[in-house]
Amino acid sequence: MSEPIALLDVVALTEDVPEKGLVRGQVGTIVEVYEPDVYEVEFADNDGHTYAMTSLTAEQLMVLHHRPVPA
């Protein structure tokens, strides 16, 4: 079983969210946890400017890891 998504985790979309202009693979940061499986995600460009912020479910997200993850 995978660990729950946490505040400030870096995530990627696993599906398009056309109503927000977001596509699968875009990267965001968890900025609020509303319920165990509902999160506010901020999407920002390389200069740090937010271009989208929306609530998403755990099924729509994949946590990205920048170091080895224990098996």
Backbone atoms as SQL, in Angstrom:
CREATE TABLE atoms (id INTEGER PRIMARY KEY, chain TEXT, resi INTEGER, resn TEXT, atom TEXT, x REAL, y REAL, z REAL);
INSERT INTO atoms VALUES
  (1, 'A', 1, 'MET', 'N', 0.846, -1.187, 0.000),
  (2, 'A', 1, 'MET', 'CA', 0.000, 0.000, 0.000),
  (3, 'A', 1, 'MET', 'C', 0.884, 1.241, 0.000),
  (4, 'A', 2, 'SER', 'N', 0.533, 2.234, -0.785),
  (5, 'A', 2, 'SER', 'CA', 1.329, 3.453, -0.870),
  (6, 'A', 2, 'SER', 'C', 1.012, 4.395, 0.290),
  (7, 'A', 3, 'GLU', 'N', 1.974, 5.277, 0.565),
  (8, 'A', 3, 'GLU', 'CA', 1.781, 6.259, 1.631),
  (9, 'A', 3, 'GLU', 'C', 0.783, 7.314, 1.189),
  (10, 'A', 4, 'PRO', 'N', 0.047, 7.916, 2.135),
  (11, 'A', 4, 'PRO', 'CA', -0.894, 8.971, 1.749),
  (12, 'A', 4, 'PRO', 'C', -0.149, 10.198, 1.226),
  (13, 'A', 5, 'ILE', 'N', -0.825, 10.951, 0.411),
  (14, 'A', 5, 'ILE', 'CA', -0.265, 12.205, -0.098),
  (15, 'A', 5, 'ILE', 'C', -0.257, 13.206, 1.052),
  (16, 'A', 6, 'ALA', 'N', 0.827, 13.965, 1.178),
  (17, 'A', 6, 'ALA', 'CA', 0.987, 14.889, 2.298),
  (18, 'A', 6, 'ALA', 'C', 1.169, 16.323, 1.821),
  (19, 'A', 7, 'LEU', 'N', 0.958, 17.241, 2.735),
  (20, 'A', 7, 'LEU', 'CA', 1.166, 18.662, 2.496),
  (21, 'A', 7, 'LEU', 'C', 2.569, 18.883, 1.940),
  (22, 'A', 8, 'LEU', 'N', 2.688, 19.671, 0.893),
  (23, 'A', 8, 'LEU', 'CA', 3.914, 20.049, 0.206),
  (24, 'A', 8, 'LEU', 'C', 4.523, 18.951, -0.659),
  (25, 'A', 9, 'ASP', 'N', 3.851, 17.812, -0.804),
  (26, 'A', 9, 'ASP', 'CA', 4.327, 16.804, -1.755),
  (27, 'A', 9, 'ASP', 'C', 4.261, 17.370, -3.166),
  (28, 'A', 10, 'VAL', 'N', 5.231, 16.983, -3.985),
  (29, 'A', 10, 'VAL', 'CA', 5.229, 17.328, -5.407),
  (30, 'A', 10, 'VAL', 'C', 4.512, 16.195, -6.125),
  (31, 'A', 11, 'VAL', 'N', 3.524, 16.561, -6.952),
  (32, 'A', 11, 'VAL', 'CA', 2.683, 15.569, -7.615),
  (33, 'A', 11, 'VAL', 'C', 2.578, 15.857, -9.107),
  (34, 'A', 12, 'ALA', 'N', 2.175, 14.837, -9.853),
  (35, 'A', 12, 'ALA', 'CA', 1.885, 14.993, -11.275),
  (36, 'A', 12, 'ALA', 'C', 0.460, 14.526, -11.524),
  (37, 'A', 13, 'LEU', 'N', -0.191, 15.163, -12.485),
  (38, 'A', 13, 'LEU', 'CA', -1.540, 14.751, -12.868),
  (39, 'A', 13, 'LEU', 'C', -1.497, 13.424, -13.601),
  (40, 'A', 14, 'THR', 'N', -2.438, 12.548, -13.301),
  (41, 'A', 14, 'THR', 'CA', -2.534, 11.271, -14.000),
  (42, 'A', 14, 'THR', 'C', -3.612, 11.306, -15.077),
  (43, 'A', 15, 'GLU', 'N', -4.323, 12.430, -15.180),
  (44, 'A', 15, 'GLU', 'CA', -5.359, 12.596, -16.196),
  (45, 'A', 15, 'GLU', 'C', -5.517, 14.077, -16.522),
  (46, 'A', 16, 'ASP', 'N', -6.085, 14.365, -17.685),
  (47, 'A', 16, 'ASP', 'CA', -6.350, 15.751, -18.069),
  (48, 'A', 16, 'ASP', 'C', -7.444, 16.342, -17.186),
  (49, 'A', 17, 'VAL', 'N', -7.344, 17.648, -16.923),
  (50, 'A', 17, 'VAL', 'CA', -8.389, 18.401, -16.232),
  (51, 'A', 17, 'VAL', 'C', -8.699, 19.599, -17.136),
  (52, 'A', 18, 'PRO', 'N', -9.439, 19.359, -18.232),
  (53, 'A', 18, 'PRO', 'CA', -9.630, 20.386, -19.260),
  (54, 'A', 18, 'PRO', 'C', -10.312, 21.657, -18.771),
  (55, 'A', 19, 'GLU', 'N', -11.191, 21.544, -17.787),
  (56, 'A', 19, 'GLU', 'CA', -11.876, 22.743, -17.283),
  (57, 'A', 19, 'GLU', 'C', -10.926, 23.719, -16.600),
  (58, 'A', 20, 'LYS', 'N', -9.740, 23.242, -16.229),
  (59, 'A', 20, 'LYS', 'CA', -8.704, 24.096, -15.629),
  (60, 'A', 20, 'LYS', 'C', -7.530, 24.323, -16.578),
  (61, 'A', 21, 'GLY', 'N', -7.609, 23.769, -17.797),
  (62, 'A', 21, 'GLY', 'CA', -6.521, 23.919, -18.763),
  (63, 'A', 21, 'GLY', 'C', -5.295, 23.107, -18.408),
  (64, 'A', 22, 'LEU', 'N', -5.483, 22.015, -17.678),
  (65, 'A', 22, 'LEU', 'CA', -4.372, 21.176, -17.231),
  (66, 'A', 22, 'LEU', 'C', -4.385, 19.846, -17.982),
  (67, 'A', 23, 'VAL', 'N', -3.198, 19.324, -18.253),
  (68, 'A', 23, 'VAL', 'CA', -3.081, 18.045, -18.957),
  (69, 'A', 23, 'VAL', 'C', -2.263, 17.053, -18.137),
  (70, 'A', 24, 'ARG', 'N', -2.480, 15.793, -18.420),
  (71, 'A', 24, 'ARG', 'CA', -1.772, 14.703, -17.758),
  (72, 'A', 24, 'ARG', 'C', -0.265, 14.976, -17.795),
  (73, 'A', 25, 'GLY', 'N', 0.383, 14.789, -16.647),
  (74, 'A', 25, 'GLY', 'CA', 1.822, 14.975, -16.560),
  (75, 'A', 25, 'GLY', 'C', 2.252, 16.313, -15.994),
  (76, 'A', 26, 'GLN', 'N', 1.340, 17.281, -15.936),
  (77, 'A', 26, 'GLN', 'CA', 1.744, 18.566, -15.356),
  (78, 'A', 26, 'GLN', 'C', 2.018, 18.392, -13.865),
  (79, 'A', 27, 'VAL', 'N', 2.986, 19.163, -13.372),
  (80, 'A', 27, 'VAL', 'CA', 3.490, 19.012, -12.010),
  (81, 'A', 27, 'VAL', 'C', 2.989, 20.144, -11.126),
  (82, 'A', 28, 'GLY', 'N', 2.557, 19.775, -9.910),
  (83, 'A', 28, 'GLY', 'CA', 2.087, 20.759, -8.946),
  (84, 'A', 28, 'GLY', 'C', 2.534, 20.391, -7.541),
  (85, 'A', 29, 'THR', 'N', 2.125, 21.218, -6.579),
  (86, 'A', 29, 'THR', 'CA', 2.477, 21.022, -5.175),
  (87, 'A', 29, 'THR', 'C', 1.210, 21.012, -4.337),
  (88, 'A', 30, 'ILE', 'N', 1.121, 20.088, -3.397),
  (89, 'A', 30, 'ILE', 'CA', -0.013, 20.030, -2.480),
  (90, 'A', 30, 'ILE', 'C', 0.111, 21.207, -1.510),
  (91, 'A', 31, 'VAL', 'N', -0.907, 22.087, -1.490),
  (92, 'A', 31, 'VAL', 'CA', -0.861, 23.246, -0.601),
  (93, 'A', 31, 'VAL', 'C', -1.929, 23.192, 0.495),
  (94, 'A', 32, 'GLU', 'N', -2.836, 22.212, 0.401),
  (95, 'A', 32, 'GLU', 'CA', -3.857, 22.028, 1.437),
  (96, 'A', 32, 'GLU', 'C', -4.396, 20.612, 1.336),
  (97, 'A', 33, 'VAL', 'N', -4.664, 20.012, 2.491),
  (98, 'A', 33, 'VAL', 'CA', -5.302, 18.695, 2.548),
  (99, 'A', 33, 'VAL', 'C', -6.686, 18.918, 3.142),
  (100, 'A', 34, 'TYR', 'N', -7.727, 18.666, 2.342),
  (101, 'A', 34, 'TYR', 'CA', -9.104, 18.899, 2.795),
  (102, 'A', 34, 'TYR', 'C', -9.713, 17.672, 3.450),
  (103, 'A', 35, 'GLU', 'N', -9.508, 16.529, 2.884),
  (104, 'A', 35, 'GLU', 'CA', -10.008, 15.252, 3.381),
  (105, 'A', 35, 'GLU', 'C', -8.909, 14.237, 3.096),
  (106, 'A', 36, 'PRO', 'N', -9.057, 13.012, 3.571),
  (107, 'A', 36, 'PRO', 'CA', -7.980, 12.045, 3.311),
  (108, 'A', 36, 'PRO', 'C', -7.617, 11.889, 1.835),
  (109, 'A', 37, 'ASP', 'N', -8.551, 12.085, 0.926),
  (110, 'A', 37, 'ASP', 'CA', -8.253, 11.895, -0.497),
  (111, 'A', 37, 'ASP', 'C', -8.584, 13.104, -1.365),
  (112, 'A', 38, 'VAL', 'N', -8.666, 14.299, -0.768),
  (113, 'A', 38, 'VAL', 'CA', -8.955, 15.531, -1.523),
  (114, 'A', 38, 'VAL', 'C', -7.907, 16.578, -1.165),
  (115, 'A', 39, 'TYR', 'N', -7.304, 17.169, -2.210),
  (116, 'A', 39, 'TYR', 'CA', -6.167, 18.064, -2.017),
  (117, 'A', 39, 'TYR', 'C', -6.304, 19.315, -2.864),
  (118, 'A', 40, 'GLU', 'N', -5.795, 20.420, -2.365),
  (119, 'A', 40, 'GLU', 'CA', -5.646, 21.636, -3.156),
  (120, 'A', 40, 'GLU', 'C', -4.241, 21.596, -3.736),
  (121, 'A', 41, 'VAL', 'N', -4.152, 21.715, -5.055),
  (122, 'A', 41, 'VAL', 'CA', -2.868, 21.617, -5.732),
  (123, 'A', 41, 'VAL', 'C', -2.586, 22.917, -6.465),
  (124, 'A', 42, 'GLU', 'N', -1.383, 23.457, -6.262),
  (125, 'A', 42, 'GLU', 'CA', -0.937, 24.661, -6.953),
  (126, 'A', 42, 'GLU', 'C', 0.000, 24.251, -8.090),
  (127, 'A', 43, 'PHE', 'N', -0.273, 24.785, -9.268),
  (128, 'A', 43, 'PHE', 'CA', 0.574, 24.563, -10.436),
  (129, 'A', 43, 'PHE', 'C', 1.265, 25.881, -10.750),
  (130, 'A', 44, 'ALA', 'N', 2.598, 25.864, -10.786),
  (131, 'A', 44, 'ALA', 'CA', 3.377, 27.075, -11.016),
  (132, 'A', 44, 'ALA', 'C', 4.410, 26.829, -12.107),
  (133, 'A', 45, 'ASP', 'N', 4.776, 27.906, -12.807),
  (134, 'A', 45, 'ASP', 'CA', 5.788, 27.782, -13.856),
  (135, 'A', 45, 'ASP', 'C', 7.189, 27.815, -13.241),
  (136, 'A', 46, 'ASN', 'N', 8.213, 27.743, -14.070),
  (137, 'A', 46, 'ASN', 'CA', 9.596, 27.709, -13.580),
  (138, 'A', 46, 'ASN', 'C', 10.028, 28.993, -12.885),
  (139, 'A', 47, 'ASP', 'N', 9.272, 30.078, -13.085),
  (140, 'A', 47, 'ASP', 'CA', 9.571, 31.335, -12.408),
  (141, 'A', 47, 'ASP', 'C', 8.795, 31.491, -11.106),
  (142, 'A', 48, 'GLY', 'N', 7.995, 30.467, -10.757),
  (143, 'A', 48, 'GLY', 'CA', 7.238, 30.511, -9.512),
  (144, 'A', 48, 'GLY', 'C', 5.885, 31.185, -9.607),
  (145, 'A', 49, 'HIS', 'N', 5.451, 31.509, -10.815),
  (146, 'A', 49, 'HIS', 'CA', 4.142, 32.140, -10.994),
  (147, 'A', 49, 'HIS', 'C', 3.053, 31.080, -11.097),
  (148, 'A', 50, 'THR', 'N', 2.053, 31.188, -10.240),
  (149, 'A', 50, 'THR', 'CA', 0.948, 30.228, -10.252),
  (150, 'A', 50, 'THR', 'C', 0.115, 30.419, -11.503),
  (151, 'A', 51, 'TYR', 'N', -0.147, 29.316, -12.216),
  (152, 'A', 51, 'TYR', 'CA', -1.012, 29.394, -13.390),
  (153, 'A', 51, 'TYR', 'C', -2.308, 28.619, -13.202),
  (154, 'A', 52, 'ALA', 'N', -2.395, 27.811, -12.142),
  (155, 'A', 52, 'ALA', 'CA', -3.641, 27.121, -11.820),
  (156, 'A', 52, 'ALA', 'C', -3.585, 26.658, -10.375),
  (157, 'A', 53, 'MET', 'N', -4.762, 26.628, -9.752),
  (158, 'A', 53, 'MET', 'CA', -4.904, 26.077, -8.415),
  (159, 'A', 53, 'MET', 'C', -6.277, 25.435, -8.378),
  (160, 'A', 54, 'THR', 'N', -6.313, 24.170, -7.982),
  (161, 'A', 54, 'THR', 'CA', -7.584, 23.452, -8.007),
  (162, 'A', 54, 'THR', 'C', -7.585, 22.305, -7.011),
  (163, 'A', 55, 'SER', 'N', -8.780, 21.876, -6.631),
  (164, 'A', 55, 'SER', 'CA', -8.947, 20.707, -5.771),
  (165, 'A', 55, 'SER', 'C', -8.973, 19.460, -6.633),
  (166, 'A', 56, 'LEU', 'N', -8.220, 18.441, -6.208),
  (167, 'A', 56, 'LEU', 'CA', -8.132, 17.188, -6.945),
  (168, 'A', 56, 'LEU', 'C', -8.175, 16.022, -5.972),
  (169, 'A', 57, 'THR', 'N', -8.534, 14.855, -6.491),
  (170, 'A', 57, 'THR', 'CA', -8.584, 13.655, -5.664),
  (171, 'A', 57, 'THR', 'C', -7.287, 12.858, -5.818),
  (172, 'A', 58, 'ALA', 'N', -7.070, 11.949, -4.899),
  (173, 'A', 58, 'ALA', 'CA', -5.869, 11.118, -4.926),
  (174, 'A', 58, 'ALA', 'C', -5.757, 10.326, -6.225),
  (175, 'A', 59, 'GLU', 'N', -6.897, 9.906, -6.797),
  (176, 'A', 59, 'GLU', 'CA', -6.869, 9.131, -8.046),
  (177, 'A', 59, 'GLU', 'C', -6.336, 9.944, -9.218),
  (178, 'A', 60, 'GLN', 'N', -6.384, 11.262, -9.116),
  (179, 'A', 60, 'GLN', 'CA', -5.924, 12.139, -10.198),
  (180, 'A', 60, 'GLN', 'C', -4.456, 12.507, -10.069),
  (181, 'A', 61, 'LEU', 'N', -3.791, 12.029, -9.005),
  (182, 'A', 61, 'LEU', 'CA', -2.434, 12.471, -8.692),
  (183, 'A', 61, 'LEU', 'C', -1.471, 11.311, -8.492),
  (184, 'A', 62, 'MET', 'N', -0.207, 11.591, -8.779),
  (185, 'A', 62, 'MET', 'CA', 0.870, 10.654, -8.510),
  (186, 'A', 62, 'MET', 'C', 1.982, 11.440, -7.812),
  (187, 'A', 63, 'VAL', 'N', 2.414, 10.967, -6.656),
  (188, 'A', 63, 'VAL', 'CA', 3.497, 11.631, -5.925),
  (189, 'A', 63, 'VAL', 'C', 4.806, 11.377, -6.665),
  (190, 'A', 64, 'LEU', 'N', 5.598, 12.445, -6.829),
  (191, 'A', 64, 'LEU', 'CA', 6.913, 12.340, -7.468),
  (192, 'A', 64, 'LEU', 'C', 7.974, 12.243, -6.381),
  (193, 'A', 65, 'HIS', 'N', 8.981, 11.438, -6.632),
  (194, 'A', 65, 'HIS', 'CA', 10.055, 11.224, -5.660),
  (195, 'A', 65, 'HIS', 'C', 11.373, 11.657, -6.283),
  (196, 'A', 66, 'HIS', 'N', 12.164, 12.392, -5.514),
  (197, 'A', 66, 'HIS', 'CA', 13.446, 12.911, -5.989),
  (198, 'A', 66, 'HIS', 'C', 14.636, 12.221, -5.331),
  (199, 'A', 67, 'ARG', 'N', 14.367, 11.079, -4.695),
  (200, 'A', 67, 'ARG', 'CA', 15.411, 10.280, -4.069),
  (201, 'A', 67, 'ARG', 'C', 14.907, 8.839, -3.989),
  (202, 'A', 68, 'PRO', 'N', 15.771, 7.892, -3.692),
  (203, 'A', 68, 'PRO', 'CA', 15.322, 6.499, -3.610),
  (204, 'A', 68, 'PRO', 'C', 14.200, 6.325, -2.583),
  (205, 'A', 69, 'VAL', 'N', 13.289, 5.432, -2.902),
  (206, 'A', 69, 'VAL', 'CA', 12.149, 5.135, -2.027),
  (207, 'A', 69, 'VAL', 'C', 12.321, 3.716, -1.513),
  (208, 'A', 70, 'PRO', 'N', 12.245, 3.526, -0.194),
  (209, 'A', 70, 'PRO', 'CA', 12.378, 2.165, 0.350),
  (210, 'A', 70, 'PRO', 'C', 11.292, 1.260, -0.220),
  (211, 'A', 71, 'ALA', 'N', 11.641, 0.012, -0.468),
  (212, 'A', 71, 'ALA', 'CA', 10.687, -0.962, -1.008),
  (213, 'A', 71, 'ALA', 'C', 9.651, -1.361, 0.015);
